[in-house]
Amino acid sequence: MNLELKGKTAVVSGSTAGIGFAIAAALAAEGAQVVINGRTQARVNSATEQIAKRFVGAQLRGVAADLGTLAGVEAFLKQIPETDILVNNLGIFETKPFLEIPDSDWLRLFEVNVLSGVRLSRHYLPGMLKKKWGRIIFISSESAQHIPAEMIHYGMTKTAQVAIARGMAESVAGTGVTVNSILAGPTASEGAVRFVEGLAKQRSISTTEFEKQFFATVRPTSLLKELLDGLALRHLFIQNFSRQRRQFRIARESQRHDLSDSKLAAPRPQIHRQHAIITQPLLEPNDAVLHR
């Protein structure tokens, strides 16, 4: 697939494993110059080497920085002052009853999951607007809509990401810059796998049985009934950056609506149940792609 990303720079926060790693690999495969980020140099080096082996000739750069802190973001931006594509993937979670969540945990999750993306977007957006091309993606979660009772503070941060992405999308409509949020269902990321293994061990059951019970009782509305592989999301994700996709979508919408009316409401969602994906096109030219 040629999505015309050669010559484009892409920053993927928290990209040494899981969804972030899969996205970084997909962007590298499309010819983008990808910046791999993690908190330690060892993790960054390992991820960079894995992608380089998989895609010979991939243009990669690794920058170790804790983007969950203001100091870490500032240090990172000194090394990577500009980018064409920004994927705000960094995120953490923990399970804890509401009455046991102290202020410090609320603030910690908000700074890591929300402010990391805000700070990076605020820095990179002016450059994208100047070039009249840019892509910003917030990796949110289905927890933004179905708030998990066992980690309300995490759900709050995912809802905040969707609100920020939507507001930004409205503010840059028609500029050539798009802002999107992707709400992924439970995914077999490194952290999630450790979480599942730990709970399965506590209950003296296999991880397969725990996963089955989880979707039967905690996520009964899931259509897939299994943890997603980060690689399974990358094909849908990567198309957000295609100029060809943008042109196709605008052409399609122009056949259905008079685009001279900038106040037109977004079309009704299109549901593709075979992939459990809901796509909600928004005119000129931002989209919100939701996964359940």
PAMARVO-648309 format. One record per residue (C-alpha): residue number from 1; residue in three letters; x, y, z. Coordinates in Angstrom, 3 decimals, padded with zeros to 6 digits, always signed. Example, Ala and Ser with C-alpha at 12.3 -4.5 7.8 and 13.67 -1.06 7.14 Angstrom:
<pt n="1" res="ALA" x="+012.300" y="-004.500" z="+007.800"/>
<pt n="2" res="SER" x="+013.670" y="-001.060" z="+007.140"/>
***
This chain:
<pt n="1" res="MET" x="+000.000" y="+000.000" z="+000.000"/>
<pt n="2" res="ASN" x="+001.374" y="+003.416" z="-000.970"/>
<pt n="3" res="LEU" x="-000.079" y="+006.087" z="+001.285"/>
<pt n="4" res="GLU" x="+002.413" y="+008.744" z="+000.172"/>
<pt n="5" res="LEU" x="+004.121" y="+009.023" z="+003.544"/>
<pt n="6" res="LYS" x="+007.685" y="+009.074" z="+002.221"/>
<pt n="7" res="GLY" x="+009.362" y="+012.224" z="+003.413"/>
<pt n="8" res="LYS" x="+006.889" y="+012.616" z="+006.280"/>
<pt n="9" res="THR" x="+008.058" y="+012.561" z="+009.891"/>
<pt n="10" res="ALA" x="+005.946" y="+010.693" z="+012.434"/>
<pt n="11" res="VAL" x="+006.166" y="+010.869" z="+016.225"/>
<pt n="12" res="VAL" x="+004.558" y="+008.013" z="+018.146"/>
<pt n="13" res="SER" x="+004.582" y="+008.454" z="+021.909"/>
<pt n="14" res="GLY" x="+004.938" y="+005.316" z="+024.005"/>
<pt n="15" res="SER" x="+005.929" y="+003.220" z="+021.007"/>
<pt n="16" res="THR" x="+008.258" y="+000.572" z="+022.411"/>
<pt n="17" res="ALA" x="+005.488" y="-002.041" z="+022.756"/>
<pt n="18" res="GLY" x="+001.809" y="-002.779" z="+022.154"/>
<pt n="19" res="ILE" x="-000.378" y="-000.567" z="+019.968"/>
<pt n="20" res="GLY" x="+002.278" y="+002.151" z="+019.780"/>
<pt n="21" res="PHE" x="+004.889" y="-000.275" z="+018.490"/>
<pt n="22" res="ALA" x="+002.480" y="-001.693" z="+015.890"/>
<pt n="23" res="ILE" x="+001.615" y="+001.813" z="+014.686"/>
<pt n="24" res="ALA" x="+005.269" y="+002.838" z="+014.505"/>
<pt n="25" res="ALA" x="+006.081" y="-000.290" z="+012.487"/>
<pt n="26" res="ALA" x="+003.187" y="+000.374" z="+010.091"/>
<pt n="27" res="LEU" x="+004.284" y="+003.963" z="+009.525"/>
<pt n="28" res="ALA" x="+007.863" y="+002.837" z="+008.942"/>
<pt n="29" res="ALA" x="+006.641" y="+000.286" z="+006.403"/>
<pt n="30" res="GLU" x="+004.918" y="+003.131" z="+004.529"/>
<pt n="31" res="GLY" x="+008.171" y="+005.064" z="+004.280"/>
<pt n="32" res="ALA" x="+007.655" y="+007.643" z="+007.002"/>
<pt n="33" res="GLN" x="+010.575" y="+008.776" z="+009.147"/>
<pt n="34" res="VAL" x="+009.427" y="+007.419" z="+012.507"/>
<pt n="35" res="VAL" x="+010.473" y="+008.623" z="+015.952"/>
<pt n="36" res="ILE" x="+010.288" y="+005.804" z="+018.514"/>
<pt n="37" res="ASN" x="+009.707" y="+006.926" z="+022.089"/>
<pt n="38" res="GLY" x="+009.882" y="+005.272" z="+025.482"/>
<pt n="39" res="ARG" x="+011.060" y="+006.113" z="+028.970"/>
<pt n="40" res="THR" x="+014.355" y="+004.209" z="+028.820"/>
<pt n="41" res="GLN" x="+017.042" y="+004.105" z="+026.155"/>
<pt n="42" res="ALA" x="+017.235" y="+000.324" z="+026.391"/>
<pt n="43" res="ARG" x="+013.547" y="-000.080" z="+025.502"/>
<pt n="44" res="VAL" x="+013.814" y="+002.477" z="+022.722"/>
<pt n="45" res="ASN" x="+016.864" y="+000.748" z="+021.249"/>
<pt n="46" res="SER" x="+015.155" y="-002.654" z="+021.367"/>
<pt n="47" res="ALA" x="+012.021" y="-001.403" z="+019.589"/>
<pt n="48" res="THR" x="+014.053" y="+000.430" z="+016.971"/>
<pt n="49" res="GLU" x="+016.166" y="-002.651" z="+016.248"/>
<pt n="50" res="GLN" x="+013.078" y="-004.872" z="+015.899"/>
<pt n="51" res="ILE" x="+011.447" y="-002.556" z="+013.362"/>
<pt n="52" res="ALA" x="+014.714" y="-002.077" z="+011.459"/>
<pt n="53" res="LYS" x="+015.098" y="-005.855" z="+011.098"/>
<pt n="54" res="ARG" x="+011.508" y="-006.248" z="+009.911"/>
<pt n="55" res="PHE" x="+011.636" y="-003.404" z="+007.402"/>
<pt n="56" res="VAL" x="+015.060" y="-003.071" z="+005.828"/>
<pt n="57" res="GLY" x="+015.826" y="+000.540" z="+005.051"/>
<pt n="58" res="ALA" x="+013.284" y="+001.905" z="+007.535"/>
<pt n="59" res="GLN" x="+014.051" y="+005.461" z="+008.617"/>
<pt n="60" res="LEU" x="+013.986" y="+005.413" z="+012.410"/>
<pt n="61" res="ARG" x="+015.098" y="+007.559" z="+015.269"/>
<pt n="62" res="GLY" x="+014.835" y="+006.679" z="+018.950"/>
<pt n="63" res="VAL" x="+014.361" y="+009.289" z="+021.661"/>
<pt n="64" res="ALA" x="+014.113" y="+008.259" z="+025.307"/>
<pt n="65" res="ALA" x="+012.000" y="+010.685" z="+027.346"/>
<pt n="66" res="ASP" x="+009.215" y="+010.445" z="+029.897"/>
<pt n="67" res="LEU" x="+006.433" y="+012.273" z="+028.047"/>
<pt n="68" res="GLY" x="+004.199" y="+011.918" z="+031.083"/>
<pt n="69" res="THR" x="+006.007" y="+014.870" z="+032.630"/>
<pt n="70" res="LEU" x="+006.484" y="+018.478" z="+031.526"/>
<pt n="71" res="ALA" x="+010.268" y="+018.148" z="+031.810"/>
<pt n="72" res="GLY" x="+010.228" y="+015.031" z="+029.667"/>
<pt n="73" res="VAL" x="+008.137" y="+016.690" z="+026.956"/>
<pt n="74" res="GLU" x="+010.404" y="+019.729" z="+026.903"/>
<pt n="75" res="ALA" x="+013.503" y="+017.532" z="+026.572"/>
<pt n="76" res="PHE" x="+011.865" y="+015.539" z="+023.777"/>
<pt n="77" res="LEU" x="+010.831" y="+018.653" z="+021.824"/>
<pt n="78" res="LYS" x="+014.384" y="+019.968" z="+021.882"/>
<pt n="79" res="GLN" x="+015.411" y="+016.883" z="+019.918"/>
<pt n="80" res="ILE" x="+012.297" y="+016.637" z="+017.706"/>
<pt n="81" res="PRO" x="+011.097" y="+020.221" z="+017.111"/>
<pt n="82" res="GLU" x="+008.817" y="+019.405" z="+014.151"/>
<pt n="83" res="THR" x="+006.705" y="+016.551" z="+012.827"/>
<pt n="84" res="ASP" x="+004.070" y="+015.928" z="+010.171"/>
<pt n="85" res="ILE" x="+002.293" y="+013.144" z="+012.040"/>
<pt n="86" res="LEU" x="+001.703" y="+012.917" z="+015.783"/>
<pt n="87" res="VAL" x="+000.273" y="+009.812" z="+017.428"/>
<pt n="88" res="ASN" x="-000.589" y="+010.418" z="+021.079"/>
<pt n="89" res="ASN" x="-000.438" y="+006.810" z="+022.182"/>
<pt n="90" res="LEU" x="+001.170" y="+007.106" z="+025.632"/>
<pt n="91" res="GLY" x="-001.118" y="+005.884" z="+028.396"/>
<pt n="92" res="ILE" x="-001.211" y="+004.068" z="+031.711"/>
<pt n="93" res="PHE" x="-003.972" y="+002.381" z="+033.682"/>
<pt n="94" res="GLU" x="-004.616" y="+000.740" z="+037.021"/>
<pt n="95" res="THR" x="-007.587" y="-000.935" z="+038.673"/>
<pt n="96" res="LYS" x="-008.733" y="+000.622" z="+041.926"/>
<pt n="97" res="PRO" x="-012.158" y="+001.167" z="+043.582"/>
<pt n="98" res="PHE" x="-013.369" y="+004.767" z="+043.356"/>
<pt n="99" res="LEU" x="-013.237" y="+005.326" z="+047.124"/>
<pt n="100" res="GLU" x="-009.598" y="+004.250" z="+047.187"/>
<pt n="101" res="ILE" x="-008.331" y="+006.562" z="+044.428"/>
<pt n="102" res="PRO" x="-006.396" y="+009.466" z="+046.011"/>
<pt n="103" res="ASP" x="-005.916" y="+012.863" z="+044.377"/>
<pt n="104" res="SER" x="-002.378" y="+011.897" z="+043.437"/>
<pt n="105" res="ASP" x="-003.620" y="+009.016" z="+041.253"/>
<pt n="106" res="TRP" x="-006.219" y="+011.202" z="+039.518"/>
<pt n="107" res="LEU" x="-003.537" y="+013.775" z="+038.758"/>
<pt n="108" res="ARG" x="-000.957" y="+011.184" z="+037.676"/>
<pt n="109" res="LEU" x="-003.240" y="+009.501" z="+035.144"/>
<pt n="110" res="PHE" x="-004.449" y="+012.866" z="+033.842"/>
<pt n="111" res="GLU" x="-000.931" y="+014.164" z="+033.306"/>
<pt n="112" res="VAL" x="+000.309" y="+011.017" z="+031.578"/>
<pt n="113" res="ASN" x="-002.747" y="+010.132" z="+029.498"/>
<pt n="114" res="VAL" x="-004.100" y="+013.595" z="+028.698"/>
<pt n="115" res="LEU" x="-001.526" y="+016.333" z="+029.200"/>
<pt n="116" res="SER" x="+001.170" y="+014.428" z="+027.299"/>
<pt n="117" res="GLY" x="-000.968" y="+014.662" z="+024.162"/>
<pt n="118" res="VAL" x="-002.042" y="+018.226" z="+024.867"/>
<pt n="119" res="ARG" x="+001.530" y="+019.422" z="+025.269"/>
<pt n="120" res="LEU" x="+002.797" y="+017.666" z="+022.147"/>
<pt n="121" res="SER" x="-000.184" y="+018.747" z="+020.039"/>
<pt n="122" res="ARG" x="+000.090" y="+022.345" z="+021.177"/>
<pt n="123" res="HIS" x="+003.730" y="+022.420" z="+020.097"/>
<pt n="124" res="TYR" x="+003.422" y="+020.622" z="+016.750"/>
<pt n="125" res="LEU" x="+000.102" y="+021.985" z="+015.482"/>
<pt n="126" res="PRO" x="+001.362" y="+025.457" z="+014.405"/>
<pt n="127" res="GLY" x="+003.962" y="+023.859" z="+012.116"/>
<pt n="128" res="MET" x="+001.345" y="+021.587" z="+010.561"/>
<pt n="129" res="LEU" x="-000.967" y="+024.530" z="+009.934"/>
<pt n="130" res="LYS" x="+001.865" y="+026.451" z="+008.301"/>
<pt n="131" res="LYS" x="+002.544" y="+023.535" z="+005.920"/>
<pt n="132" res="LYS" x="-001.207" y="+022.987" z="+005.395"/>
<pt n="133" res="TRP" x="-000.788" y="+019.280" z="+006.104"/>
<pt n="134" res="GLY" x="-000.682" y="+017.294" z="+009.304"/>
<pt n="135" res="ARG" x="-002.186" y="+014.355" z="+011.140"/>
<pt n="136" res="ILE" x="-002.817" y="+014.153" z="+014.888"/>
<pt n="137" res="ILE" x="-004.250" y="+010.982" z="+016.413"/>
<pt n="138" res="PHE" x="-005.248" y="+010.392" z="+020.029"/>
<pt n="139" res="ILE" x="-005.300" y="+006.703" z="+020.970"/>
<pt n="140" res="SER" x="-008.245" y="+006.620" z="+023.330"/>
<pt n="141" res="SER" x="-010.273" y="+003.579" z="+024.421"/>
<pt n="142" res="GLU" x="-013.765" y="+002.154" z="+024.474"/>
<pt n="143" res="SER" x="-013.532" y="+003.040" z="+028.166"/>
<pt n="144" res="ALA" x="-014.209" y="+006.612" z="+027.053"/>
<pt n="145" res="GLN" x="-017.824" y="+005.578" z="+026.405"/>
<pt n="146" res="HIS" x="-018.206" y="+002.563" z="+028.674"/>
<pt n="147" res="ILE" x="-016.563" y="+003.845" z="+031.846"/>
<pt n="148" res="PRO" x="-015.149" y="+000.870" z="+033.777"/>
<pt n="149" res="ALA" x="-016.272" y="+000.870" z="+037.398"/>
<pt n="150" res="GLU" x="-012.960" y="-000.674" z="+038.413"/>
<pt n="151" res="MET" x="-010.894" y="+002.215" z="+036.992"/>
<pt n="152" res="ILE" x="-013.040" y="+005.316" z="+036.722"/>
<pt n="153" res="HIS" x="-010.028" y="+007.616" z="+036.693"/>
<pt n="154" res="TYR" x="-008.700" y="+005.845" z="+033.586"/>
<pt n="155" res="GLY" x="-012.065" y="+006.164" z="+031.848"/>
<pt n="156" res="MET" x="-012.082" y="+009.870" z="+032.663"/>
<pt n="157" res="THR" x="-008.772" y="+010.378" z="+030.837"/>
<pt n="158" res="LYS" x="-009.967" y="+008.494" z="+027.766"/>
<pt n="159" res="THR" x="-013.139" y="+010.598" z="+027.575"/>
<pt n="160" res="ALA" x="-011.005" y="+013.722" z="+027.900"/>
<pt n="161" res="GLN" x="-008.909" y="+012.636" z="+024.924"/>
<pt n="162" res="VAL" x="-011.994" y="+012.294" z="+022.739"/>
<pt n="163" res="ALA" x="-013.208" y="+015.745" z="+023.783"/>
<pt n="164" res="ILE" x="-009.832" y="+017.316" z="+023.016"/>
<pt n="165" res="ALA" x="-009.565" y="+015.614" z="+019.627"/>
<pt n="166" res="ARG" x="-013.074" y="+016.664" z="+018.639"/>
<pt n="167" res="GLY" x="-012.513" y="+020.266" z="+019.724"/>
<pt n="168" res="MET" x="-009.210" y="+020.441" z="+017.885"/>
<pt n="169" res="ALA" x="-010.781" y="+018.901" z="+014.776"/>
<pt n="170" res="GLU" x="-013.443" y="+021.611" z="+014.769"/>
<pt n="171" res="SER" x="-010.800" y="+024.314" z="+015.138"/>
<pt n="172" res="VAL" x="-008.672" y="+023.164" z="+012.174"/>
<pt n="173" res="ALA" x="-011.410" y="+022.132" z="+009.731"/>
<pt n="174" res="GLY" x="-010.486" y="+022.977" z="+006.134"/>
<pt n="175" res="THR" x="-006.796" y="+023.590" z="+006.854"/>
<pt n="176" res="GLY" x="-005.361" y="+020.301" z="+005.557"/>
<pt n="177" res="VAL" x="-004.675" y="+019.189" z="+009.130"/>
<pt n="178" res="THR" x="-006.867" y="+016.463" z="+010.614"/>
<pt n="179" res="VAL" x="-007.335" y="+015.409" z="+014.228"/>
<pt n="180" res="ASN" x="-008.854" y="+012.052" z="+015.155"/>
<pt n="181" res="SER" x="-009.385" y="+009.788" z="+018.130"/>
<pt n="182" res="ILE" x="-009.352" y="+006.005" z="+017.984"/>
<pt n="183" res="LEU" x="-011.249" y="+004.117" z="+020.673"/>
<pt n="184" res="ALA" x="-009.773" y="+000.634" z="+020.815"/>
<pt n="185" res="GLY" x="-011.387" y="-002.195" z="+022.705"/>
<pt n="186" res="PRO" x="-009.431" y="-004.316" z="+025.217"/>
<pt n="187" res="THR" x="-006.085" y="-004.928" z="+023.539"/>
<pt n="188" res="ALA" x="-003.347" y="-007.459" z="+024.241"/>
<pt n="189" res="SER" x="-000.768" y="-004.811" z="+025.035"/>
<pt n="190" res="GLU" x="+002.190" y="-005.628" z="+027.250"/>
<pt n="191" res="GLY" x="+000.557" y="-004.026" z="+030.296"/>
<pt n="192" res="ALA" x="-002.820" y="-005.647" z="+029.674"/>
<pt n="193" res="VAL" x="-001.262" y="-009.091" z="+029.256"/>
<pt n="194" res="ARG" x="+000.567" y="-008.736" z="+032.588"/>
<pt n="195" res="PHE" x="-002.682" y="-007.576" z="+034.172"/>
<pt n="196" res="VAL" x="-004.614" y="-010.582" z="+032.832"/>
<pt n="197" res="GLU" x="-001.893" y="-013.047" z="+033.819"/>
<pt n="198" res="GLY" x="-001.785" y="-011.631" z="+037.344"/>
<pt n="199" res="LEU" x="-005.545" y="-011.861" z="+037.910"/>
<pt n="200" res="ALA" x="-005.724" y="-015.321" z="+036.332"/>
<pt n="201" res="LYS" x="-003.006" y="-016.511" z="+038.688"/>
<pt n="202" res="GLN" x="-004.858" y="-015.055" z="+041.693"/>
<pt n="203" res="ARG" x="-007.976" y="-017.016" z="+040.714"/>
<pt n="204" res="SER" x="-006.017" y="-020.172" z="+039.848"/>
<pt n="205" res="ILE" x="-007.406" y="-020.296" z="+036.305"/>
<pt n="206" res="SER" x="-005.822" y="-020.086" z="+032.872"/>
<pt n="207" res="THR" x="-005.504" y="-016.779" z="+031.055"/>
<pt n="208" res="THR" x="-007.823" y="-018.172" z="+028.361"/>
<pt n="209" res="GLU" x="-010.534" y="-018.887" z="+030.921"/>
<pt n="210" res="PHE" x="-010.041" y="-015.492" z="+032.562"/>
<pt n="211" res="GLU" x="-010.381" y="-013.759" z="+029.195"/>
<pt n="212" res="LYS" x="-013.593" y="-015.707" z="+028.519"/>
<pt n="213" res="GLN" x="-015.036" y="-014.716" z="+031.907"/>
<pt n="214" res="PHE" x="-013.956" y="-011.099" z="+031.440"/>
<pt n="215" res="PHE" x="-015.905" y="-010.658" z="+028.202"/>
<pt n="216" res="ALA" x="-018.906" y="-012.546" z="+029.570"/>
<pt n="217" res="THR" x="-019.248" y="-010.420" z="+032.708"/>
<pt n="218" res="VAL" x="-017.238" y="-007.186" z="+032.429"/>
<pt n="219" res="ARG" x="-017.447" y="-006.447" z="+028.664"/>
<pt n="220" res="PRO" x="-020.607" y="-008.302" z="+027.557"/>
<pt n="221" res="THR" x="-021.267" y="-005.809" z="+024.716"/>
<pt n="222" res="SER" x="-018.021" y="-006.716" z="+022.943"/>
<pt n="223" res="LEU" x="-018.607" y="-008.257" z="+019.531"/>
<pt n="224" res="LEU" x="-015.166" y="-009.829" z="+019.178"/>
<pt n="225" res="LYS" x="-015.095" y="-011.450" z="+022.649"/>
<pt n="226" res="GLU" x="-011.304" y="-011.493" z="+022.726"/>
<pt n="227" res="LEU" x="-008.349" y="-009.213" z="+023.340"/>
<pt n="228" res="LEU" x="-007.332" y="-007.391" z="+020.196"/>
<pt n="229" res="ASP" x="-003.869" y="-007.801" z="+018.727"/>
<pt n="230" res="GLY" x="-002.210" y="-004.400" z="+018.287"/>
<pt n="231" res="LEU" x="-001.276" y="-005.430" z="+014.752"/>
<pt n="232" res="ALA" x="-004.942" y="-005.906" z="+013.906"/>
<pt n="233" res="LEU" x="-005.569" y="-002.188" z="+014.393"/>
<pt n="234" res="ARG" x="-002.734" y="-000.880" z="+012.303"/>
<pt n="235" res="HIS" x="-004.294" y="-001.287" z="+008.845"/>
<pt n="236" res="LEU" x="-007.324" y="+000.814" z="+009.741"/>
<pt n="237" res="PHE" x="-005.156" y="+003.262" z="+011.630"/>
<pt n="238" res="ILE" x="-002.625" y="+003.862" z="+008.874"/>
<pt n="239" res="GLN" x="-005.307" y="+004.882" z="+006.388"/>
<pt n="240" res="ASN" x="-006.010" y="+008.017" z="+008.406"/>
<pt n="241" res="PHE" x="-002.832" y="+009.456" z="+006.920"/>
<pt n="242" res="SER" x="-003.582" y="+008.797" z="+003.284"/>
<pt n="243" res="ARG" x="-004.088" y="+011.778" z="+001.029"/>
<pt n="244" res="GLN" x="-005.941" y="+009.412" z="-001.280"/>
<pt n="245" res="ARG" x="-008.327" y="+008.411" z="+001.518"/>
<pt n="246" res="ARG" x="-008.979" y="+012.052" z="+002.382"/>
<pt n="247" res="GLN" x="-009.750" y="+012.916" z="-001.235"/>
<pt n="248" res="PHE" x="-012.047" y="+009.908" z="-001.568"/>
<pt n="249" res="ARG" x="-013.966" y="+010.783" z="+001.580"/>
<pt n="250" res="ILE" x="-014.452" y="+014.424" z="+000.613"/>
<pt n="251" res="ALA" x="-015.574" y="+013.369" z="-002.880"/>
<pt n="252" res="ARG" x="-018.013" y="+010.880" z="-001.380"/>
<pt n="253" res="GLU" x="-019.445" y="+013.446" z="+001.024"/>
<pt n="254" res="SER" x="-019.758" y="+016.072" z="-001.713"/>
<pt n="255" res="GLN" x="-022.111" y="+013.692" z="-003.523"/>
<pt n="256" res="ARG" x="-024.351" y="+013.468" z="-000.450"/>
<pt n="257" res="HIS" x="-024.293" y="+017.041" z="+000.832"/>
<pt n="258" res="ASP" x="-023.944" y="+020.611" z="-000.299"/>
<pt n="259" res="LEU" x="-020.554" y="+021.379" z="+001.236"/>
<pt n="260" res="SER" x="-021.166" y="+025.104" z="+000.939"/>
<pt n="261" res="ASP" x="-023.116" y="+024.762" z="+004.202"/>
<pt n="262" res="SER" x="-020.393" y="+024.472" z="+006.832"/>
<pt n="263" res="LYS" x="-022.985" y="+023.824" z="+009.567"/>
<pt n="264" res="LEU" x="-024.132" y="+020.499" z="+008.157"/>
<pt n="265" res="ALA" x="-024.408" y="+017.764" z="+010.748"/>
<pt n="266" res="ALA" x="-022.182" y="+014.709" z="+010.478"/>
<pt n="267" res="PRO" x="-023.652" y="+011.730" z="+008.593"/>
<pt n="268" res="ARG" x="-025.143" y="+008.882" z="+010.586"/>
<pt n="269" res="PRO" x="-022.601" y="+006.299" z="+011.755"/>
<pt n="270" res="GLN" x="-021.793" y="+003.438" z="+009.402"/>
<pt n="271" res="ILE" x="-021.534" y="+000.159" z="+011.297"/>
<pt n="272" res="HIS" x="-019.228" y="-002.610" z="+010.019"/>
<pt n="273" res="ARG" x="-019.989" y="-005.459" z="+012.378"/>
<pt n="274" res="GLN" x="-017.530" y="-007.908" z="+010.885"/>
<pt n="275" res="HIS" x="-014.719" y="-005.803" z="+012.352"/>
<pt n="276" res="ALA" x="-016.690" y="-004.306" z="+015.236"/>
<pt n="277" res="ILE" x="-015.819" y="-000.839" z="+013.967"/>
<pt n="278" res="ILE" x="-017.954" y="+002.286" z="+013.956"/>
<pt n="279" res="THR" x="-016.864" y="+005.010" z="+011.561"/>
<pt n="280" res="GLN" x="-018.352" y="+008.479" z="+011.886"/>
<pt n="281" res="PRO" x="-017.193" y="+010.746" z="+009.032"/>
<pt n="282" res="LEU" x="-017.000" y="+014.440" z="+009.856"/>
<pt n="283" res="LEU" x="-016.959" y="+016.983" z="+007.070"/>
<pt n="284" res="GLU" x="-013.919" y="+019.070" z="+006.154"/>
<pt n="285" res="PRO" x="-011.993" y="+016.748" z="+006.593"/>
<pt n="286" res="ASN" x="-011.691" y="+015.243" z="+010.097"/>
<pt n="287" res="ASP" x="-012.991" y="+011.859" z="+011.136"/>
<pt n="288" res="ALA" x="-013.614" y="+010.109" z="+014.430"/>
<pt n="289" res="VAL" x="-012.938" y="+006.387" z="+014.167"/>
<pt n="290" res="LEU" x="-014.348" y="+004.400" z="+017.073"/>
<pt n="291" res="HIS" x="-013.631" y="+000.780" z="+017.970"/>
<pt n="292" res="ARG" x="-015.724" y="-001.365" z="+020.265"/>
***
